[in-house]
């Protein structure tokens, strides 16, 4: 009886450690995926500031009219 009880505890301990390992790997993978998602913003290049200012001026003129 006592031997079966000890074997059961050993099996349960391994199961718990495997589950914890899977959880730790999942946490690490989720962290990496989250960082990659945050870094997916496209670079803004060759922005024509004068064109943007002109578009705001046009919108302002249309709103005033």
Secondary structure, 3 states (H helix, E strand, C coil): CHHHHHHHHHHHHHHHHHHHHHHHHHHHHHHHHHHHHHCCCCCCCCCCHHHHHHHHHHHHHHHHC
